[in-house]
Structure formats: structure tokens, C-alpha cells
Amino acid sequence: MVTGALLSFALTVLVSRWLQPSGAGGFFELIAIFTILSQTFELGADTGLMRWISRARAVGGLGDVRWIVLIALVPILVIGCVAAGAIWVLAPDLARVFLHEMSPATGAADIRMIAPLVPFASLSACLIDGARGFGRMWPNLVIEGLGKPATRIGLVFAALILGLGLRGVVAAWGLPVIFGLVAALLIFSRIFRKEVPVASVPDPAADLADMTANSGQPFLTAGRLRALSREFWAFTAPRALQGTFQVVVLWLDVLLVGAILTRYAAGVYAAVSRVSLIGTFALEGNRLAIGPQLSALLARHEYDRAADLYQTATRWLVLASWPLYIVFAVYPAVVLGIFGSRYTAGSASLVVLSLAMLINLGTGNVTAVLLMGGKSSWSAINAAAAFAINIALNLILLPHIGILGAAIAWAASIVVDNVSAMVEIRWVLGMAPFGKGYLPVAAITVGCFGVTSIAVRALLGQTLPALAAAVAVGLAVFATVLYLARTPLQVASLYASLRPRGS
């Protein structure tokens, strides 16, 4: 995950520096459209598959997994293909709304180039999360964490060197989606054949009591198939809404900045927003590690163990990610200088988003707890509220204070989503969001990096040497304090509790 995050960040730097804000703005607007559409048309089946399979491994029921996979993937494929056709037809309208600084013909052609990739990306994500349900994290790491980012940066660099223009860069970015789907299909099929017992073909006309396979397991009737479908999509449909709201909040800001302001502003804000996400690889890696475990524990009603796992994972997140965002908040201009001097105009926005990410990561994978506890509808409501606040604040603030308004809107939505989920897991699931070791971990992290960074900046200013000195001193003090306090902080047990366990 770390490698993938670094490669993705390197790609953002490469495109931003090479194309400059206006060209980078067009690139990230197209990527935003693709990402919103592809994740929307996952329909929540990625999380649904992971939760269902991990629950089946924990409490029994692997015989139904064969049918659940079909129930999940067939609609994804069909609806995704229909959506790709609709995007192709509506491309001129989408270009006029979101890519208004491009010529309509150019914008429509670029959107039509990414449209066929939408169902591929949706299906690939579902297959990878299905493999996670079987306890295999490595397909995600190999495909999403390394394979696609490495291939993508190589192809994009080649397109830039060859002077293929924005369309060539977007095509180079999109090709790894196809490679990723092929790899996901091969890997998931192999895991599926190994894990799932051979099921017989159902005969809906026959009675379940009279139909047994040679293995002694019953055939599946049409009624049972309908019941499985209702159960799966009853959980997954709210998750689909929540996922749509989340990805729209994550990427719509870039489109709104481009539509209301300029492509130049969209390029600057895209760089700021991508920088603000670099530390969330820890959140994603944490989710990959604890998601199946949480599902299994909650399926067995082991709420105390689930709470302990979540609290432990949250403490790890604070230790791993807060130092980065504290440094970003103190040295925003230095950090954005990586992209070029024109991007430092987003410094205030980076400060706002860095502080919001402290809350995002400081509350841990609280949404995953709700989802694995079967409360997808609660999570969808939270995401809808965050989405509404984000849109409203963007429309109010963007025309008056520019990209800082977009940052404030996103930060507000992060706070609403995470705080709401924290209250709900305490109220609905009876799980305390923070454990007894949380405050010491948070205080140590803020003290080692916050106080140090502010002190060094006061002495040396907001410069690259000051940032380097602050990081070096902060890490030295941080490592020393963690070593000396390793017993009360239970540092060794943190790692042990997060190790994936067998079913």
C-alpha cells in the first residue's frame, strides 16, 4: 500500500509539473468523471461480497457463495455496460457542464475514450474485494497497490515524452484498468475454485426437501435464490448510495472548481487534494486488514473483541498518519512547492484539509465498523448528509473565496461523516470508539511533531531545510518516546492484534 501511494503521488507530481495547472486541471477533471462513475456503478457490491464471504467463512454457508457471486457480478456487468453506453451518448452534455474550457468536440471525445473502461473498473473492484472476503489481501496489494500504479506511471511518462497531449496521457492512465480486470478475474477464479464447494445446478420446479447433491448439500431453489438476492441487495443498496456519496465528495470538488472557476484553479486544487490523500493509504491498508476480521467477529456477536480490534487499529492509524498531516499543516507552501511555484497558491487549502484528515484518520475505520455490523443504511445516511453539506458549501463559498472554499466544504463533510458514525457505533452497536490508550498516543504524536515543527519554523521559516530538520528531530523524539513507553502503550500487542487470522 505504501508503494502504491508513493507511485500515485509521483504520478500526480509528474502530471502537475509537466502539464502545469491548466493542463493538469483538464487531466484531473477527466479522471474525476471516470472515478465517480466507475465507483458509483460498483453498486456497493464490492463491500457486499467481502462482507458476505467473510461471514460465510466465519459461521458457515460457503455453499451459497457461488450464487452470491453471480447475484453480485451479473448486475454490475449489465448495468455497467448500459452506463458506459449512456456516458457515450451524453458525452457532449457532460463536456459542456464540466469541461467548459475545452472545445465541446474535444471534451466529448475525451469522455468517450474513458466511458468503456467504467464497467471494467467496477467489476475489477468487486473481484478484488471478493478475494479479500476469502482472507486474501495480496490480490489488492499486487493489483491496486503495485501493478496498476507502476504501469500507469510508466505509460503516462511515455505519453508525455512522446508528446501525445492530454488525450494520450488520459489513454495511458486508463490502459491499466484493463490489465487490472484480467488479473483480478484470473486470481479470483483460482481462489474461488479452491475455496467454494462444487454446487449443482438448481431446478426451481423441484422441492428443496427432495433435492440433495451427492455431497449431501441441498440444491438451490428459485425461492432460495430470490431470498439470497433480497438479503444481499438489502445490505448492498444502502452501501451503494453511501459509496456514491463518498466518491462524489472526494472528486466533485475538482469538477466544481473547474466549472465555477477555471481549469487553472482546478489544477491547483487537484494537486492540493491529492496531497491531502497521500496519508490515507494507511486508512485503506488498515481497512483491508481489519474488515474481514470485523465482519467475522460481529457475525459471532463478539462485540468486545470487535471493539478492541477497532480501537487498536485506530491507535495505529494515529501513529502512522498524524505526523504527516501535522507537517503538512505547518509547512504547506514547502510541500506544494514539489509541484512547482504556481501551486503554492493552494497553501491555505492544504492547511484546512490536513486538519480535517487528522479527524478522518483519528476516528479510524469507523465506517467499516458500521458496514461490517450490517448498518449500511446508517452509513448511507451519514454519507448523504456529508454530500449535501459539501455541495451547499461549495456553491456558497467557491465564487467568493476560491479553492479555499472547496477545501472548507470537503473538510466539513469529513467531520460530519466521521463524527456521525462515531456516535452511531456507540449508540447502535454499543462499541466505545476510543480505547484507554488513545489519548496518550495522540498526545505523543502531536507533541513530537506539532510542537517540534512549529518551533523549527519559528527559527528557520517555512523552507525546505526547516521542514527536513523538523521531520528529523520529530522522528528521533517520536521513536525514543515510543520505545521508552512501549509497555504502557502496548506497542508490541498493537501489531499482534492487527495480524490477519485464519477463518
Secondary structure as a PSIPRED ss2 file (coil, helix, strand):
# PSIPRED VFORMAT (PSIPRED V4.0)

   1 M C   1.000  0.000  0.000
   2 V H   0.000  1.000  0.000
   3 T H   0.000  1.000  0.000
   4 G H   0.000  1.000  0.000
   5 A H   0.000  1.000  0.000
   6 L H   0.000  1.000  0.000
   7 L H   0.000  1.000  0.000
   8 S H   0.000  1.000  0.000
   9 F H   0.000  1.000  0.000
  10 A H   0.000  1.000  0.000
  11 L H   0.000  1.000  0.000
  12 T H   0.000  1.000  0.000
  13 V H   0.000  1.000  0.000
  14 L H   0.000  1.000  0.000
  15 V H   0.000  1.000  0.000
  16 S H   0.000  1.000  0.000
  17 R H   0.000  1.000  0.000
  18 W H   0.000  1.000  0.000
  19 L H   0.000  1.000  0.000
  20 Q H   0.000  1.000  0.000
  21 P H   0.000  1.000  0.000
  22 S H   0.000  1.000  0.000
  23 G H   0.000  1.000  0.000
  24 A H   0.000  1.000  0.000
  25 G H   0.000  1.000  0.000
  26 G H   0.000  1.000  0.000
  27 F H   0.000  1.000  0.000
  28 F H   0.000  1.000  0.000
  29 E H   0.000  1.000  0.000
  30 L H   0.000  1.000  0.000
  31 I H   0.000  1.000  0.000
  32 A H   0.000  1.000  0.000
  33 I H   0.000  1.000  0.000
  34 F H   0.000  1.000  0.000
  35 T H   0.000  1.000  0.000
  36 I H   0.000  1.000  0.000
  37 L H   0.000  1.000  0.000
  38 S H   0.000  1.000  0.000
  39 Q H   0.000  1.000  0.000
  40 T H   0.000  1.000  0.000
  41 F C   1.000  0.000  0.000
  42 E C   1.000  0.000  0.000
  43 L C   1.000  0.000  0.000
  44 G C   1.000  0.000  0.000
  45 A H   0.000  1.000  0.000
  46 D H   0.000  1.000  0.000
  47 T H   0.000  1.000  0.000
  48 G H   0.000  1.000  0.000
  49 L H   0.000  1.000  0.000
  50 M H   0.000  1.000  0.000
  51 R H   0.000  1.000  0.000
  52 W H   0.000  1.000  0.000
  53 I H   0.000  1.000  0.000
  54 S H   0.000  1.000  0.000
  55 R H   0.000  1.000  0.000
  56 A H   0.000  1.000  0.000
  57 R H   0.000  1.000  0.000
  58 A H   0.000  1.000  0.000
  59 V H   0.000  1.000  0.000
  60 G C   1.000  0.000  0.000
  61 G C   1.000  0.000  0.000
  62 L H   0.000  1.000  0.000
  63 G H   0.000  1.000  0.000
  64 D H   0.000  1.000  0.000
  65 V H   0.000  1.000  0.000
  66 R H   0.000  1.000  0.000
  67 W H   0.000  1.000  0.000
  68 I H   0.000  1.000  0.000
  69 V H   0.000  1.000  0.000
  70 L H   0.000  1.000  0.000
  71 I H   0.000  1.000  0.000
  72 A H   0.000  1.000  0.000
  73 L H   0.000  1.000  0.000
  74 V H   0.000  1.000  0.000
  75 P H   0.000  1.000  0.000
  76 I H   0.000  1.000  0.000
  77 L H   0.000  1.000  0.000
  78 V H   0.000  1.000  0.000
  79 I H   0.000  1.000  0.000
  80 G H   0.000  1.000  0.000
  81 C H   0.000  1.000  0.000
  82 V H   0.000  1.000  0.000
  83 A H   0.000  1.000  0.000
  84 A H   0.000  1.000  0.000
  85 G H   0.000  1.000  0.000
  86 A H   0.000  1.000  0.000
  87 I H   0.000  1.000  0.000
  88 W H   0.000  1.000  0.000
  89 V H   0.000  1.000  0.000
  90 L H   0.000  1.000  0.000
  91 A H   0.000  1.000  0.000
  92 P H   0.000  1.000  0.000
  93 D H   0.000  1.000  0.000
  94 L H   0.000  1.000  0.000
  95 A H   0.000  1.000  0.000
  96 R H   0.000  1.000  0.000
  97 V H   0.000  1.000  0.000
  98 F H   0.000  1.000  0.000
  99 L C   1.000  0.000  0.000
 100 H C   1.000  0.000  0.000
 101 E C   1.000  0.000  0.000
 102 M C   1.000  0.000  0.000
 103 S C   1.000  0.000  0.000
 104 P H   0.000  1.000  0.000
 105 A H   0.000  1.000  0.000
 106 T H   0.000  1.000  0.000
 107 G H   0.000  1.000  0.000
 108 A H   0.000  1.000  0.000
 109 A H   0.000  1.000  0.000
 110 D H   0.000  1.000  0.000
 111 I H   0.000  1.000  0.000
 112 R H   0.000  1.000  0.000
 113 M H   0.000  1.000  0.000
 114 I H   0.000  1.000  0.000
 115 A C   1.000  0.000  0.000
 116 P C   1.000  0.000  0.000
 117 L H   0.000  1.000  0.000
 118 V H   0.000  1.000  0.000
 119 P H   0.000  1.000  0.000
 120 F H   0.000  1.000  0.000
 121 A H   0.000  1.000  0.000
 122 S H   0.000  1.000  0.000
 123 L H   0.000  1.000  0.000
 124 S H   0.000  1.000  0.000
 125 A H   0.000  1.000  0.000
 126 C H   0.000  1.000  0.000
 127 L H   0.000  1.000  0.000
 128 I H   0.000  1.000  0.000
 129 D H   0.000  1.000  0.000
 130 G H   0.000  1.000  0.000
 131 A H   0.000  1.000  0.000
 132 R H   0.000  1.000  0.000
 133 G H   0.000  1.000  0.000
 134 F C   1.000  0.000  0.000
 135 G C   1.000  0.000  0.000
 136 R C   1.000  0.000  0.000
 137 M C   1.000  0.000  0.000
 138 W H   0.000  1.000  0.000
 139 P H   0.000  1.000  0.000
 140 N H   0.000  1.000  0.000
 141 L H   0.000  1.000  0.000
 142 V H   0.000  1.000  0.000
 143 I H   0.000  1.000  0.000
 144 E H   0.000  1.000  0.000
 145 G H   0.000  1.000  0.000
 146 L H   0.000  1.000  0.000
 147 G H   0.000  1.000  0.000
 148 K H   0.000  1.000  0.000
 149 P H   0.000  1.000  0.000
 150 A H   0.000  1.000  0.000
 151 T H   0.000  1.000  0.000
 152 R H   0.000  1.000  0.000
 153 I H   0.000  1.000  0.000
 154 G H   0.000  1.000  0.000
 155 L H   0.000  1.000  0.000
 156 V H   0.000  1.000  0.000
 157 F H   0.000  1.000  0.000
 158 A H   0.000  1.000  0.000
 159 A H   0.000  1.000  0.000
 160 L H   0.000  1.000  0.000
 161 I H   0.000  1.000  0.000
 162 L C   1.000  0.000  0.000
 163 G C   1.000  0.000  0.000
 164 L C   1.000  0.000  0.000
 165 G H   0.000  1.000  0.000
 166 L H   0.000  1.000  0.000
 167 R H   0.000  1.000  0.000
 168 G H   0.000  1.000  0.000
 169 V H   0.000  1.000  0.000
 170 V H   0.000  1.000  0.000
 171 A H   0.000  1.000  0.000
 172 A H   0.000  1.000  0.000
 173 W H   0.000  1.000  0.000
 174 G H   0.000  1.000  0.000
 175 L H   0.000  1.000  0.000
 176 P H   0.000  1.000  0.000
 177 V H   0.000  1.000  0.000
 178 I H   0.000  1.000  0.000
 179 F H   0.000  1.000  0.000
 180 G H   0.000  1.000  0.000
 181 L H   0.000  1.000  0.000
 182 V H   0.000  1.000  0.000
 183 A H   0.000  1.000  0.000
 184 A H   0.000  1.000  0.000
 185 L H   0.000  1.000  0.000
 186 L H   0.000  1.000  0.000
 187 I H   0.000  1.000  0.000
 188 F H   0.000  1.000  0.000
 189 S H   0.000  1.000  0.000
 190 R H   0.000  1.000  0.000
 191 I H   0.000  1.000  0.000
 192 F H   0.000  1.000  0.000
 193 R H   0.000  1.000  0.000
 194 K H   0.000  1.000  0.000
 195 E H   0.000  1.000  0.000
 196 V C   1.000  0.000  0.000
 197 P C   1.000  0.000  0.000
 198 V C   1.000  0.000  0.000
 199 A C   1.000  0.000  0.000
 200 S C   1.000  0.000  0.000
 201 V C   1.000  0.000  0.000
 202 P C   1.000  0.000  0.000
 203 D C   1.000  0.000  0.000
 204 P C   1.000  0.000  0.000
 205 A C   1.000  0.000  0.000
 206 A C   1.000  0.000  0.000
 207 D C   1.000  0.000  0.000
 208 L H   0.000  1.000  0.000
 209 A H   0.000  1.000  0.000
 210 D H   0.000  1.000  0.000
 211 M C   1.000  0.000  0.000
 212 T E   0.000  0.000  1.000
 213 A C   1.000  0.000  0.000
 214 N C   1.000  0.000  0.000
 215 S C   1.000  0.000  0.000
 216 G C   1.000  0.000  0.000
 217 Q C   1.000  0.000  0.000
 218 P E   0.000  0.000  1.000
 219 F C   1.000  0.000  0.000
 220 L C   1.000  0.000  0.000
 221 T C   1.000  0.000  0.000
 222 A H   0.000  1.000  0.000
 223 G H   0.000  1.000  0.000
 224 R H   0.000  1.000  0.000
 225 L H   0.000  1.000  0.000
 226 R H   0.000  1.000  0.000
 227 A H   0.000  1.000  0.000
 228 L H   0.000  1.000  0.000
 229 S H   0.000  1.000  0.000
 230 R H   0.000  1.000  0.000
 231 E H   0.000  1.000  0.000
 232 F H   0.000  1.000  0.000
 233 W H   0.000  1.000  0.000
 234 A H   0.000  1.000  0.000
 235 F H   0.000  1.000  0.000
 236 T H   0.000  1.000  0.000
 237 A H   0.000  1.000  0.000
 238 P H   0.000  1.000  0.000
 239 R H   0.000  1.000  0.000
 240 A H   0.000  1.000  0.000
 241 L H   0.000  1.000  0.000
 242 Q H   0.000  1.000  0.000
 243 G H   0.000  1.000  0.000
 244 T H   0.000  1.000  0.000
 245 F H   0.000  1.000  0.000
 246 Q H   0.000  1.000  0.000
 247 V H   0.000  1.000  0.000
 248 V H   0.000  1.000  0.000
 249 V H   0.000  1.000  0.000
 250 L H   0.000  1.000  0.000
 251 W H   0.000  1.000  0.000
 252 L H   0.000  1.000  0.000
 253 D H   0.000  1.000  0.000
 254 V H   0.000  1.000  0.000
 255 L H   0.000  1.000  0.000
 256 L H   0.000  1.000  0.000
 257 V H   0.000  1.000  0.000
 258 G H   0.000  1.000  0.000
 259 A H   0.000  1.000  0.000
 260 I H   0.000  1.000  0.000
 261 L C   1.000  0.000  0.000
 262 T C   1.000  0.000  0.000
 263 R H   0.000  1.000  0.000
 264 Y H   0.000  1.000  0.000
 265 A H   0.000  1.000  0.000
 266 A H   0.000  1.000  0.000
 267 G H   0.000  1.000  0.000
 268 V H   0.000  1.000  0.000
 269 Y H   0.000  1.000  0.000
 270 A H   0.000  1.000  0.000
 271 A H   0.000  1.000  0.000
 272 V H   0.000  1.000  0.000
 273 S H   0.000  1.000  0.000
 274 R H   0.000  1.000  0.000
 275 V H   0.000  1.000  0.000
 276 S H   0.000  1.000  0.000
 277 L H   0.000  1.000  0.000
 278 I H   0.000  1.000  0.000
 279 G H   0.000  1.000  0.000
 280 T H   0.000  1.000  0.000
 281 F H   0.000  1.000  0.000
 282 A H   0.000  1.000  0.000
 283 L H   0.000  1.000  0.000
 284 E H   0.000  1.000  0.000
 285 G H   0.000  1.000  0.000
 286 N H   0.000  1.000  0.000
 287 R H   0.000  1.000  0.000
 288 L H   0.000  1.000  0.000
 289 A H   0.000  1.000  0.000
 290 I H   0.000  1.000  0.000
 291 G H   0.000  1.000  0.000
 292 P H   0.000  1.000  0.000
 293 Q H   0.000  1.000  0.000
 294 L H   0.000  1.000  0.000
 295 S H   0.000  1.000  0.000
 296 A H   0.000  1.000  0.000
 297 L H   0.000  1.000  0.000
 298 L H   0.000  1.000  0.000
 299 A H   0.000  1.000  0.000
 300 R C   1.000  0.000  0.000
 301 H C   1.000  0.000  0.000
 302 E C   1.000  0.000  0.000
 303 Y H   0.000  1.000  0.000
 304 D H   0.000  1.000  0.000
 305 R H   0.000  1.000  0.000
 306 A H   0.000  1.000  0.000
 307 A H   0.000  1.000  0.000
 308 D H   0.000  1.000  0.000
 309 L H   0.000  1.000  0.000
 310 Y H   0.000  1.000  0.000
 311 Q H   0.000  1.000  0.000
 312 T H   0.000  1.000  0.000
 313 A H   0.000  1.000  0.000
 314 T H   0.000  1.000  0.000
 315 R H   0.000  1.000  0.000
 316 W H   0.000  1.000  0.000
 317 L H   0.000  1.000  0.000
 318 V H   0.000  1.000  0.000
 319 L H   0.000  1.000  0.000
 320 A H   0.000  1.000  0.000
 321 S H   0.000  1.000  0.000
 322 W H   0.000  1.000  0.000
 323 P H   0.000  1.000  0.000
 324 L H   0.000  1.000  0.000
 325 Y H   0.000  1.000  0.000
 326 I H   0.000  1.000  0.000
 327 V H   0.000  1.000  0.000
 328 F H   0.000  1.000  0.000
 329 A H   0.000  1.000  0.000
 330 V H   0.000  1.000  0.000
 331 Y C   1.000  0.000  0.000
 332 P H   0.000  1.000  0.000
 333 A H   0.000  1.000  0.000
 334 V H   0.000  1.000  0.000
 335 V H   0.000  1.000  0.000
 336 L H   0.000  1.000  0.000
 337 G H   0.000  1.000  0.000
 338 I H   0.000  1.000  0.000
 339 F H   0.000  1.000  0.000
 340 G C   1.000  0.000  0.000
 341 S H   0.000  1.000  0.000
 342 R H   0.000  1.000  0.000
 343 Y H   0.000  1.000  0.000
 344 T H   0.000  1.000  0.000
 345 A H   0.000  1.000  0.000
 346 G H   0.000  1.000  0.000
 347 S H   0.000  1.000  0.000
 348 A H   0.000  1.000  0.000
 349 S H   0.000  1.000  0.000
 350 L H   0.000  1.000  0.000
 351 V H   0.000  1.000  0.000
 352 V H   0.000  1.000  0.000
 353 L H   0.000  1.000  0.000
 354 S H   0.000  1.000  0.000
 355 L H   0.000  1.000  0.000
 356 A H   0.000  1.000  0.000
 357 M H   0.000  1.000  0.000
 358 L H   0.000  1.000  0.000
 359 I H   0.000  1.000  0.000
 360 N H   0.000  1.000  0.000
 361 L H   0.000  1.000  0.000
 362 G H   0.000  1.000  0.000
 363 T C   1.000  0.000  0.000
 364 G C   1.000  0.000  0.000
 365 N C   1.000  0.000  0.000
 366 V H   0.000  1.000  0.000
 367 T H   0.000  1.000  0.000
 368 A H   0.000  1.000  0.000
 369 V H   0.000  1.000  0.000
 370 L H   0.000  1.000  0.000
 371 L H   0.000  1.000  0.000
 372 M H   0.000  1.000  0.000
 373 G C   1.000  0.000  0.000
 374 G C   1.000  0.000  0.000
 375 K C   1.000  0.000  0.000
 376 S H   0.000  1.000  0.000
 377 S H   0.000  1.000  0.000
 378 W H   0.000  1.000  0.000
 379 S H   0.000  1.000  0.000
 380 A H   0.000  1.000  0.000
 381 I H   0.000  1.000  0.000
 382 N H   0.000  1.000  0.000
 383 A H   0.000  1.000  0.000
 384 A H   0.000  1.000  0.000
 385 A H   0.000  1.000  0.000
 386 A H   0.000  1.000  0.000
 387 F H   0.000  1.000  0.000
 388 A H   0.000  1.000  0.000
 389 I H   0.000  1.000  0.000
 390 N H   0.000  1.000  0.000
 391 I H   0.000  1.000  0.000
 392 A H   0.000  1.000  0.000
 393 L H   0.000  1.000  0.000
 394 N H   0.000  1.000  0.000
 395 L H   0.000  1.000  0.000
 396 I H   0.000  1.000  0.000
 397 L H   0.000  1.000  0.000
 398 L H   0.000  1.000  0.000
 399 P H   0.000  1.000  0.000
 400 H H   0.000  1.000  0.000
 401 I H   0.000  1.000  0.000
 402 G C   1.000  0.000  0.000
 403 I H   0.000  1.000  0.000
 404 L H   0.000  1.000  0.000
 405 G H   0.000  1.000  0.000
 406 A H   0.000  1.000  0.000
 407 A H   0.000  1.000  0.000
 408 I H   0.000  1.000  0.000
 409 A H   0.000  1.000  0.000
 410 W H   0.000  1.000  0.000
 411 A H   0.000  1.000  0.000
 412 A H   0.000  1.000  0.000
 413 S H   0.000  1.000  0.000
 414 I H   0.000  1.000  0.000
 415 V H   0.000  1.000  0.000
 416 V H   0.000  1.000  0.000
 417 D H   0.000  1.000  0.000
 418 N H   0.000  1.000  0.000
 419 V H   0.000  1.000  0.000
 420 S H   0.000  1.000  0.000
 421 A H   0.000  1.000  0.000
 422 M H   0.000  1.000  0.000
 423 V H   0.000  1.000  0.000
 424 E H   0.000  1.000  0.000
 425 I H   0.000  1.000  0.000
 426 R H   0.000  1.000  0.000
 427 W H   0.000  1.000  0.000
 428 V C   1.000  0.000  0.000
 429 L C   1.000  0.000  0.000
 430 G C   1.000  0.000  0.000
 431 M C   1.000  0.000  0.000
 432 A C   1.000  0.000  0.000
 433 P C   1.000  0.000  0.000
 434 F C   1.000  0.000  0.000
 435 G C   1.000  0.000  0.000
 436 K C   1.000  0.000  0.000
 437 G C   1.000  0.000  0.000
 438 Y H   0.000  1.000  0.000
 439 L H   0.000  1.000  0.000
 440 P H   0.000  1.000  0.000
 441 V H   0.000  1.000  0.000
 442 A H   0.000  1.000  0.000
 443 A H   0.000  1.000  0.000
 444 I H   0.000  1.000  0.000
 445 T H   0.000  1.000  0.000
 446 V H   0.000  1.000  0.000
 447 G H   0.000  1.000  0.000
 448 C H   0.000  1.000  0.000
 449 F H   0.000  1.000  0.000
 450 G H   0.000  1.000  0.000
 451 V H   0.000  1.000  0.000
 452 T H   0.000  1.000  0.000
 453 S H   0.000  1.000  0.000
 454 I H   0.000  1.000  0.000
 455 A H   0.000  1.000  0.000
 456 V H   0.000  1.000  0.000
 457 R H   0.000  1.000  0.000
 458 A H   0.000  1.000  0.000
 459 L H   0.000  1.000  0.000
 460 L H   0.000  1.000  0.000
 461 G C   1.000  0.000  0.000
 462 Q C   1.000  0.000  0.000
 463 T C   1.000  0.000  0.000
 464 L H   0.000  1.000  0.000
 465 P H   0.000  1.000  0.000
 466 A H   0.000  1.000  0.000
 467 L H   0.000  1.000  0.000
 468 A H   0.000  1.000  0.000
 469 A H   0.000  1.000  0.000
 470 A H   0.000  1.000  0.000
 471 V H   0.000  1.000  0.000
 472 A H   0.000  1.000  0.000
 473 V H   0.000  1.000  0.000
 474 G H   0.000  1.000  0.000
 475 L H   0.000  1.000  0.000
 476 A H   0.000  1.000  0.000
 477 V H   0.000  1.000  0.000
 478 F H   0.000  1.000  0.000
 479 A H   0.000  1.000  0.000
 480 T H   0.000  1.000  0.000
 481 V H   0.000  1.000  0.000
 482 L H   0.000  1.000  0.000
 483 Y H   0.000  1.000  0.000
 484 L H   0.000  1.000  0.000
 485 A C   1.000  0.000  0.000
 486 R C   1.000  0.000  0.000
 487 T C   1.000  0.000  0.000
 488 P C   1.000  0.000  0.000
 489 L C   1.000  0.000  0.000
 490 Q C   1.000  0.000  0.000
 491 V H   0.000  1.000  0.000
 492 A H   0.000  1.000  0.000
 493 S H   0.000  1.000  0.000
 494 L H   0.000  1.000  0.000
 495 Y H   0.000  1.000  0.000
 496 A H   0.000  1.000  0.000
 497 S H   0.000  1.000  0.000
 498 L H   0.000  1.000  0.000
 499 R C   1.000  0.000  0.000
 500 P C   1.000  0.000  0.000
 501 R C   1.000  0.000  0.000
 502 G C   1.000  0.000  0.000
 503 S C   1.000  0.000  0.000
